[in-house]
Amino acid sequence: MSAPAPHIPVLLDEVIHALAPAPGESHVDGTFGAGGYSRAILAAGAARVVGFDRDPQAITEGATLAAGDERLVLVPERFSRMRDALAERGVDAVNGVVLDIGVSSMQLDQAERGFSFQADGPLDMRMSGEGESAADFVNHADEGEIAEVLRDYGEEPKARRIARAIVAARPITRTSELAAAVRKAAGHHPGMKKDPATRAFQAVRIHVNDELGELEGGLDAAEQVLAPGGRLAVVTFHSLEDRIVKRFLKTRSGDVPAGSRHRPAASEGGPEPTFEAVARPVRAGEAEIAANPRARSATLRSARRTLAPAWTKRTEGPK
Ligand SMILES: C[S@@+](CC[C@H](N)C(=O)[O-])C[C@H]1O[C@@H](n2cnc3c(N)ncnc32)[C@H](O)[C@@H]1O
């Protein structure tokens, strides 16, 4: 089998502009992947990059890069655990945190990882290779649970009907089988604008990897590890994720009516804003989209950490 195409970093210049790495600084790349952002942060002169990835394969493949540059440290962990993982390595605070949410091209392109229905493979979809696989979920969850995942994470209008078809088609062990069951139930025909399997695969992947829970935990952890003046940059690929980042930055920067239930005013004992200089969302330009279609749905949001103490003290998910 040929090696998967390398991942092309999305919105790279814009991310580096937002992070503004300076000589002597430490940064966290929470989603190392193929190391596109880490390389650029180091090239900009940062003294250290701690790269996290929950996929052991990404860490193994990045080992050559890390072996050749002692400023890069790779950590096989979820980014929601960054505070503890940094503390274990003697790092209390960093000057930048970047998260590039979702899966890499390497993960998508390897049929045996089971993320894609473009090529048949075992129905897996686990980034870390641990825990419940996509096959475990579709074969054991009840119809209502499957419908909820399709609706909540895939924004699928025919969630109930598709969930019923999935249950009827069990056991499902291959990506092609899941795609076929979804298409049949959703009334897919060739030439249709959007393949309904796209939404179903996104939904099951988000569920299996608890991607939205990880994003929330990662934002809280970034708030805890960023030094005053430190920069947060987050790239997301669909509205569910972008909404979480937008809401987080809005609330944490105090951009909510004072005294609201989301943020009691400081005078009422509410916490002080932990982020400021929240930038407008940045989208990829036409040239980048032409060169890398994956950039089409990307949104970058960024902000600067204030001096105020973090709102959350502990954010760790289950180990
Ligand atoms: C979109 S890719 C990142 C690509 C990277 N920016 C680059 O330029 O090569 C996302 C990567 O983040 C990893 N990932 C996703 N969620 C994660 C999490 N919660 N914790 C750690 N790594 C995660 C995936 O395994 C994948 O390798």
The ligand as a Gaussian input file, in Angstrom:
#p B3LYP/6-31G(d) Opt

LIG

0 1
 C       -6.007000      18.220000      11.845000
 S       -4.749000      17.208000      12.476000
 C       -3.474000      18.346000      12.925000
 C       -2.530000      18.659000      11.824000
 C       -1.369000      19.525000      12.240000
 N       -1.780000      20.867000      12.622000
 C       -0.344000      19.611000      11.131000
 O       -0.065000      20.714000      10.649000
 O        0.175000      18.556000      10.740000
 C       -5.374000      16.764000      14.031000
 C       -4.470000      15.871000      14.836000
 O       -4.873000      16.046000      16.190000
 C       -4.998000      14.812000      16.828000
 N       -6.027000      14.978000      17.852000
 C       -7.348000      15.136000      17.669000
 N       -7.961000      15.279000      18.854000
 C       -6.998000      15.226000      19.801000
 C       -7.003000      15.339000      21.226000
 N       -8.130000      15.520000      21.886000
 N       -5.829000      15.272000      21.875000
 C       -4.664000      15.104000      21.187000
 N       -4.609000      14.970000      19.849000
 C       -5.757000      15.042000      19.157000
 C       -5.335000      13.830000      15.741000
 O       -4.910000      12.533000      16.115000
 C       -4.582000      14.397000      14.548000
 O       -3.313000      13.829000      14.435000

